[in-house]
Amino acid sequence: MSVFGPHVGKDELFACFRSAGQQATQLASQFANTPTGHRNLVSWLEKIATCGDRTHVVMESTSVYWESIAICLHEAGHVVSVVNAAQIKFFAKSLLRRGKTDVLDAEFIAHDGEVRRPACWTPPEAELMEWRALVRGRDAVVELITLEQGRHHAMEHQAQPTSTALEWVEARQGVLEAQLKAANQAIGALIKSSAALQSQVDVLVSVPGVGRLTAVTLLTETMHMGSMTHADQWAAFAGLSPMPCQSGDFTGKTRMSRIGNARLRRAFYLCALTSSRMDTPLGDLYRRLSGSGKPKKVALIALARKIIRTCFAVLKSGVVYDPAHSRNIALTA
């Protein structure tokens, strides 16, 4: 199988095609990262691909710029894989890479795909992508509201407050509050519009500390985690898995990996803060860990990991959370 490694930029695509069994790059080209450029790339790929040989497309997940070309190539019948950009970076370092250009990046992406043969990627449902955009849009509005609140407070307490500037800030705050209200209504409407989503949210919010927004964030950020079959994969995807540091007689601190989805990690850390104050088996777990001498942050991270594992269990089983099944949670965490 031949490998095609496009390096995706904001405006341009740098393509590198490697024929099956060849060590050197066969062909490279450059296209615009536009619908027209995507069509030209697909046509170019069809012309140079060996007759009867399937092409494996491997690309980095660079922001959102890769999504359109990935969907286009998938619809054209190619096998598509989307990998973490850090994997390509360290693969290039392992080959003692000297220098960095867009063309070199494309070559290393194709070379990495030829060596590792990463798993295939399937485009998510359009409905899920729309839901994810709504949730992320709400998060952006909340961040802006927090920023404007701080700016408003600073202006009120400066030596010579300016009424005009304060009016501008208050006007922006009014717009943002209206957008937040609209976002909440839109997210509530999308939950009601899908019976399947409604049932999944109802199951997830039964877990202590998990709210409706966190439940929707989990479902949309992971696209239902359809390819994951174990709770540890969920924790790893959120960057909540432990990362030990040990070599020979040396044993360092075990830290949180942070290699994963930052939105999920933040959401479940906040869930852990809420759950730690509750009189539930999950809250008991936090109190046992902190009471045994663990730093509070370490105990909260362990609780966040337990919560996301519990979400895995209830979502996979379709059964709401039952504290009766968690009597020994302090012993199994």
Secondary structure, DSSP 8 states (H G I E B T S, - for coil): -EEE--EE-SSEEEEEEE-TT-SS--EEEEEESSHHHHHHHHHHHHHHS-TT--EEEEEE--TTTTHHHHHHHHHTT-EEEEE-HHHHHHHHHHTT-----HHHHHHHHHHHHHHH---------HHHHHHHHHHHHHHHHHHHHHHHHHHHHHHHTSSS--HHHHHHHHHHHHHHHHHHHHHHHHHHHHHHH-HHHHHHHHHHTTSTT--HHHHHHHHHHTGGGTT--SHHHHHHHTT-SEE--EETTEE---EE---S-HHHHHHHHHHHHHHTTSSSHHHHHHHHHHHTT--HHHHHHHHHHHHHHHHHHHHHHT----GGGGTTHHHH-
